[in-house]
Amino acid sequence: MTTATEPQPLQTAELPTTPCSVVWSRGHAYVLEGFRARWVGRDDRGRPHAISGAEMQRRGWTLTRTA
């Protein structure tokens, strides 16, 4: 359940396109790799994890960390 004070994932907004931009998805930070146009972060076990911009849109994302 979410409350009115919790930031909601940006579903319709455009993902940042500047290399090294940071977004949050499912409690993890992801950084845009400019030369490959993919989002890189870590999974729940601390392993490197890379996803495409389309996958990031499907997962939902925010510019700020959520609890």
C-alpha positions as CSV (number, residue, x, y, z in Angstrom):
1,M,0.0,0.0,0.0
2,T,1.3,3.4,-0.9
3,T,0.5,6.7,0.8
4,A,0.2,10.2,-0.7
5,T,3.6,11.2,0.7
6,E,5.5,8.4,-1.1
7,P,7.0,9.3,-4.5
8,Q,5.4,7.3,-7.3
9,P,7.4,5.8,-10.1
10,L,7.5,7.9,-13.2
11,Q,5.6,5.9,-15.8
12,T,5.1,8.4,-18.6
13,A,8.1,10.7,-18.1
14,E,11.2,10.3,-20.3
15,L,14.3,8.6,-18.8
16,P,17.3,11.0,-18.5
17,T,19.6,10.8,-21.5
18,T,22.8,12.4,-20.0
19,P,25.6,9.9,-19.4
20,C,26.1,9.2,-15.7
21,S,22.5,10.1,-14.9
22,V,21.2,8.2,-11.8
23,V,17.6,6.8,-11.3
24,W,16.2,4.5,-8.7
25,S,14.1,1.4,-9.5
26,R,13.0,-1.2,-7.0
27,G,15.2,0.2,-4.3
28,H,18.4,0.1,-6.3
29,A,20.3,2.9,-8.0
30,Y,21.1,2.7,-11.7
31,V,23.5,4.8,-13.7
32,L,23.2,5.4,-17.5
33,E,26.3,4.2,-19.4
34,G,26.5,6.7,-22.2
35,F,28.6,4.6,-24.6
36,R,26.2,1.6,-24.5
37,A,22.9,3.3,-23.7
38,R,22.1,0.9,-20.9
39,W,21.3,1.3,-17.2
40,V,23.8,-0.4,-14.8
41,G,23.3,-1.1,-11.1
42,R,23.4,-4.0,-8.7
43,D,20.8,-6.7,-8.0
44,D,19.6,-7.8,-4.5
45,R,22.7,-9.9,-4.0
46,G,25.1,-7.2,-5.0
47,R,25.9,-8.6,-8.5
48,P,26.2,-6.2,-11.4
49,H,23.0,-5.9,-13.4
50,A,22.4,-4.0,-16.7
51,I,19.0,-3.3,-18.3
52,S,17.8,-1.4,-21.3
53,G,15.9,1.9,-21.2
54,A,12.7,0.0,-22.3
55,E,13.1,-2.4,-19.4
56,M,13.6,0.5,-17.0
57,Q,10.4,2.1,-18.2
58,R,8.5,-1.2,-17.6
59,R,9.9,-1.6,-14.1
60,G,9.2,1.9,-13.1
61,W,11.7,4.4,-11.8
62,T,12.2,7.7,-9.9
63,L,14.8,10.4,-9.7
64,T,14.9,10.1,-5.9
65,R,15.4,7.1,-3.6
66,T,12.3,5.6,-2.1
67,A,12.1,3.7,1.2
